[in-house]
């Protein structure tokens, strides 16, 4: 990290005392606002990231942007003797896939912009700082392009699925036993992924920790049925359906709705002609969901 190194920049009333380059200052101020906007945007994208790995990488990218913001601000202050202004100049999309596409394009534009600043600056320190920042932005663009490509494939796969988990089961016009098992397992995967996300975001909230552990037991109860009835296990893509709640109250509200859907799904399954061993498992999971619903409703009332 080169941000802690000591380096010389022209001071106010020094080299640029009588010849401040207005265009250069305007460009540096624009770069400051771009970095300030990126820091805010990447905070939002990290919260929406579908996997912990993507979240960690986005937060590392955000650290680079914070460093750029500090360096550009320092240069601006030394050139002018005053602090720069900070404002959001680019609104970050509300959804993850458009957000990482936006970030990729923004990083690519920043590369060209910073190289132009470096080329036009006379001071070697400014040249070096912006050229290094351009290299960082190029690396960031590569990461965002990788995320976009991966999630674009997932989105394409999602279009091949009418729906997922409990909602898919409730929307299906008819249900075979393999379909019921798959929808049930998908929904348990989804619940576990949602609660993992909530715990990572808000800490070890007791209700979510306990219910996440119950979801693990539910999955274990379903898996033998797949083997017994020769049903192939579906891939677990539940993480791509998870979004981070804005606050703990929203997390409880999402939990309530998820359990309502889950209970409705099992009620539909139990209304059909299914083997007795499957009926026993579905009944147990339905009853557990009733308990979970009551726990989430209590949590929602407290928040």
C-alpha positions as CSV (number, residue, x, y, z in Angstrom):
1,X,0.0,0.0,0.0
2,X,1.7,3.1,-1.1
3,X,-0.7,5.6,0.5
4,X,1.4,5.8,3.7
5,X,4.6,6.7,1.9
6,X,5.9,10.2,2.3
7,X,6.0,12.2,-0.9
8,X,6.2,15.8,-2.0
9,X,3.4,17.7,-3.6
10,X,3.5,21.3,-4.5
11,X,2.3,23.4,-1.6
12,X,0.0,26.4,-1.7
13,X,2.0,29.6,-2.5
14,X,4.8,27.4,-3.7
15,X,5.4,26.2,-7.3
16,X,1.7,26.7,-8.4
17,X,1.3,30.0,-6.5
18,X,1.0,32.1,-9.7
19,X,0.0,29.5,-12.3
20,X,-2.7,27.1,-11.0
21,X,-4.0,25.0,-13.8
22,X,-7.7,25.5,-13.7
23,X,-8.4,22.4,-15.9
24,X,-6.2,20.2,-13.7
25,X,-8.0,21.4,-10.5
26,X,-11.4,20.8,-12.1
27,X,-10.3,17.3,-13.2
28,X,-9.0,16.5,-9.7
29,X,-12.2,17.7,-8.1
30,X,-14.2,15.5,-10.5
31,X,-12.0,12.5,-9.6
32,X,-12.6,13.2,-5.9
33,X,-16.3,13.2,-6.5
34,X,-16.1,10.0,-8.6
35,X,-14.2,8.2,-5.8
36,X,-16.6,9.5,-3.2
37,X,-19.5,8.1,-5.3
38,X,-17.7,4.8,-5.8
39,X,-17.1,4.3,-2.1
40,X,-20.8,4.7,-1.4
41,X,-21.8,2.5,-4.4
42,X,-19.5,-0.3,-3.4
43,X,-20.9,-0.3,0.1
44,X,-24.3,-1.0,-1.4
45,X,-23.1,-3.6,-3.8
46,X,-21.2,-5.5,-1.1
47,X,-24.4,-5.8,0.9
48,X,-26.2,-7.2,-2.1
49,X,-23.4,-9.6,-3.2
50,X,-24.7,-13.2,-3.6
51,X,-21.6,-14.8,-2.0
52,X,-19.2,-14.0,0.8
53,X,-16.3,-14.2,-1.7
54,X,-17.7,-11.5,-4.0
55,X,-18.6,-9.4,-0.9
56,X,-15.0,-9.5,0.4
57,X,-13.5,-8.6,-3.0
58,X,-15.9,-5.6,-3.4
59,X,-14.9,-4.4,0.0
60,X,-11.2,-4.7,-0.9
61,X,-12.0,-2.7,-4.0
62,X,-13.7,-0.1,-1.8
63,X,-10.6,0.2,0.3
64,X,-8.6,1.1,-2.9
65,X,-11.2,3.8,-3.7
66,X,-11.0,5.2,-0.2
67,X,-7.2,5.4,-0.6
68,X,-7.6,7.2,-3.9
69,X,-10.1,9.6,-2.3
70,X,-7.6,10.4,0.4
71,X,-4.7,10.9,-2.0
72,X,-6.6,13.0,-4.5
73,X,-8.0,15.2,-1.6
74,X,-4.5,15.7,-0.3
75,X,-3.2,16.8,-3.7
76,X,-6.1,19.2,-4.1
77,X,-5.5,20.7,-0.7
78,X,-1.8,21.2,-1.3
79,X,-2.5,22.8,-4.7
80,X,-5.3,25.2,-3.5
81,X,-4.9,25.6,0.3
82,X,-8.5,24.5,0.8
83,X,-10.4,21.3,1.2
84,X,-12.2,19.8,-1.8
85,X,-16.0,19.4,-1.9
86,X,-17.5,15.9,-1.8
87,X,-20.7,14.9,-3.5
88,X,-22.4,11.9,-5.1
89,X,-22.3,12.5,-8.9
90,X,-23.3,9.0,-10.0
91,X,-26.3,7.1,-8.6
92,X,-25.6,3.5,-7.9
93,X,-28.3,1.0,-9.2
94,X,-30.6,-0.6,-6.6
95,X,-30.1,-4.2,-7.9
96,X,-26.9,-6.2,-7.9
97,X,-26.6,-7.3,-11.6
98,X,-27.1,-3.7,-13.0
99,X,-24.9,-2.5,-10.2
100,X,-21.8,-4.5,-11.1
101,X,-22.4,-3.7,-14.8
102,X,-22.5,0.0,-13.9
103,X,-19.3,-0.5,-11.7
104,X,-17.5,-2.2,-14.6
105,X,-18.2,0.6,-17.1
106,X,-17.4,3.3,-14.5
107,X,-14.0,1.7,-13.7
108,X,-13.2,1.5,-17.4
109,X,-14.0,5.2,-17.8
110,X,-11.9,6.1,-14.7
111,X,-8.9,4.4,-16.3
112,X,-8.9,6.7,-19.3
113,X,-9.8,9.8,-17.2
114,X,-6.9,9.2,-14.7
115,X,-4.4,8.5,-17.5
116,X,-5.4,11.8,-19.1
117,X,-4.9,13.6,-15.8
118,X,-1.5,12.0,-15.5
119,X,-0.5,12.9,-19.0
120,X,-1.6,16.6,-18.6
121,X,0.0,17.1,-15.1
122,X,3.4,18.7,-14.9
123,X,4.3,17.6,-11.4
124,X,5.8,14.1,-11.3
125,X,4.0,13.1,-8.1
126,X,0.6,13.9,-9.5
127,X,1.5,12.0,-12.6
128,X,2.6,9.0,-10.6
129,X,-0.5,9.0,-8.3
130,X,-3.0,9.1,-11.1
131,X,-1.2,6.6,-13.2
132,X,-1.1,4.2,-10.2
133,X,-4.8,4.8,-9.6
134,X,-5.6,4.1,-13.3
135,X,-3.8,0.7,-12.9
136,X,-6.0,0.0,-9.8
137,X,-9.2,0.9,-11.7
138,X,-8.2,-1.5,-14.5
139,X,-7.9,-4.3,-12.0
140,X,-11.2,-3.4,-10.5
141,X,-12.8,-3.5,-13.9
142,X,-11.6,-7.0,-14.5
143,X,-13.2,-8.1,-11.2
144,X,-16.5,-6.5,-11.9
145,X,-16.5,-8.0,-15.4
146,X,-15.9,-11.4,-13.9
147,X,-18.8,-10.9,-11.5
148,X,-21.1,-9.7,-14.2
149,X,-20.3,-12.6,-16.5
150,X,-20.9,-15.1,-13.8
151,X,-24.2,-13.6,-12.6
152,X,-25.4,-13.2,-16.1
153,X,-25.0,-17.0,-16.6
154,X,-27.0,-17.5,-13.4
155,X,-29.7,-15.2,-14.6
156,X,-29.9,-17.1,-17.8
157,X,-30.3,-20.3,-15.9
158,X,-33.0,-18.7,-13.7
159,X,-35.0,-18.0,-16.8
160,X,-35.2,-21.7,-17.4
161,X,-36.8,-22.2,-14.0
162,X,-40.4,-21.1,-13.7
163,X,-39.8,-20.4,-10.1
164,X,-37.8,-21.6,-7.1
165,X,-38.6,-23.3,-3.8
166,X,-42.0,-22.7,-2.1
167,X,-43.1,-20.1,-4.7
168,X,-42.3,-22.6,-7.5
169,X,-44.3,-25.3,-5.8
170,X,-47.3,-23.0,-5.2
171,X,-47.2,-21.8,-8.8
172,X,-46.9,-25.2,-10.4
173,X,-50.0,-26.5,-12.2
174,X,-49.3,-30.1,-11.1
175,X,-46.8,-31.8,-8.9
176,X,-45.0,-35.1,-9.1
177,X,-43.2,-36.6,-6.1
178,X,-39.8,-35.7,-7.5
179,X,-40.9,-32.2,-8.1
180,X,-42.2,-31.9,-4.5
181,X,-38.9,-33.2,-3.1
182,X,-36.9,-30.8,-5.3
183,X,-39.1,-27.8,-4.4
184,X,-38.9,-28.7,-0.7
185,X,-35.1,-29.0,-0.7
186,X,-34.7,-25.8,-2.7
187,X,-36.8,-23.9,-0.2
188,X,-34.8,-25.3,2.7
189,X,-31.6,-24.3,0.9
190,X,-33.0,-20.8,0.3
191,X,-34.0,-20.4,4.0
192,X,-30.5,-21.4,5.2
193,X,-28.9,-19.0,2.7
194,X,-31.1,-16.2,3.8
195,X,-30.4,-16.7,7.5
196,X,-26.6,-17.0,6.8
197,X,-26.8,-13.7,5.1
198,X,-28.7,-12.1,8.0
199,X,-26.3,-13.4,10.6
200,X,-23.3,-12.2,8.6
201,X,-24.9,-8.8,8.3
202,X,-26.5,-8.3,11.8
203,X,-24.5,-10.6,14.0
204,X,-25.6,-13.7,15.9
205,X,-29.2,-12.8,16.5
206,X,-30.5,-15.8,18.5
207,X,-33.7,-16.4,16.6
208,X,-31.9,-16.6,13.2
209,X,-29.1,-18.7,14.6
210,X,-31.5,-21.2,16.1
211,X,-33.7,-21.4,13.0
212,X,-30.7,-21.7,10.7
213,X,-29.6,-24.8,12.7
214,X,-33.1,-26.2,12.3
215,X,-32.9,-25.7,8.5
216,X,-29.8,-27.9,8.5
217,X,-31.8,-30.6,10.3
218,X,-34.6,-30.2,7.7
219,X,-32.2,-30.7,4.8
220,X,-30.8,-33.8,6.6
221,X,-34.4,-35.1,6.9
222,X,-35.1,-34.6,3.2
223,X,-31.9,-36.0,1.7
224,X,-32.6,-39.7,2.4
225,X,-35.9,-39.4,0.5
226,X,-34.0,-38.4,-2.7
227,X,-31.9,-41.5,-2.4
228,X,-34.9,-43.7,-1.6
229,X,-37.0,-42.5,-4.5
230,X,-34.0,-42.1,-6.9
231,X,-34.4,-38.4,-7.4
232,X,-31.3,-36.5,-8.5
233,X,-30.3,-33.7,-6.1
234,X,-30.7,-30.2,-7.5
235,X,-27.8,-27.8,-7.5
236,X,-27.8,-25.4,-4.6
237,X,-28.1,-22.0,-6.3
238,X,-30.1,-20.4,-3.5
239,X,-27.4,-17.8,-2.8
240,X,-28.4,-16.1,-6.0
241,X,-31.9,-15.4,-4.8
242,X,-30.7,-13.8,-1.5
243,X,-30.8,-10.1,-0.9
244,X,-29.7,-8.4,2.2
245,X,-32.5,-6.8,4.3
246,X,-32.1,-3.1,5.1
247,X,-32.5,-3.6,8.8
248,X,-33.3,-6.3,11.4
249,X,-37.0,-5.5,11.3
250,X,-37.0,-6.1,7.5
251,X,-35.1,-9.4,8.2
252,X,-37.9,-10.6,10.6
253,X,-40.6,-9.5,8.1
254,X,-38.8,-11.5,5.4
255,X,-38.6,-14.5,7.8
256,X,-42.4,-14.3,8.4
257,X,-43.2,-14.2,4.7
258,X,-40.8,-17.1,4.0
259,X,-42.4,-19.3,6.6
260,X,-45.9,-18.5,5.3
261,X,-44.8,-19.6,1.9
262,X,-43.1,-22.7,3.3
263,X,-46.2,-23.7,5.3
264,X,-48.4,-23.2,2.3
265,X,-46.1,-25.4,0.2
266,X,-46.2,-28.2,2.6
267,X,-50.0,-27.9,3.1
268,X,-50.3,-28.4,-0.7
269,X,-48.0,-31.4,-0.7
270,X,-49.9,-33.0,2.2
271,X,-53.2,-32.6,0.3
272,X,-51.9,-34.9,-2.4
273,X,-51.5,-38.7,-2.5
274,X,-47.9,-39.2,-1.4
275,X,-46.1,-42.1,0.3
276,X,-46.4,-42.4,4.0
277,X,-42.7,-41.9,4.8
278,X,-42.7,-38.7,2.7
279,X,-45.9,-37.5,4.4
280,X,-44.3,-38.0,7.8
281,X,-41.3,-35.8,6.8
282,X,-43.4,-33.1,5.2
283,X,-45.7,-33.0,8.2
284,X,-42.7,-32.6,10.5
285,X,-41.2,-29.8,8.4
286,X,-44.6,-28.1,8.2
287,X,-45.0,-28.2,12.0
288,X,-41.4,-26.8,12.4
289,X,-42.3,-23.9,10.1
290,X,-45.3,-23.1,12.2
291,X,-43.0,-22.7,15.2
292,X,-40.5,-20.6,13.1
293,X,-43.3,-18.4,12.0
294,X,-44.4,-17.7,15.6
295,X,-40.7,-16.9,16.5
296,X,-40.4,-14.5,13.6
297,X,-43.7,-12.8,14.4
298,X,-42.5,-12.2,18.0
299,X,-39.2,-10.8,16.7
300,X,-41.1,-8.5,14.3
301,X,-43.3,-7.2,17.1
302,X,-40.2,-6.3,19.2
303,X,-38.5,-4.4,16.4
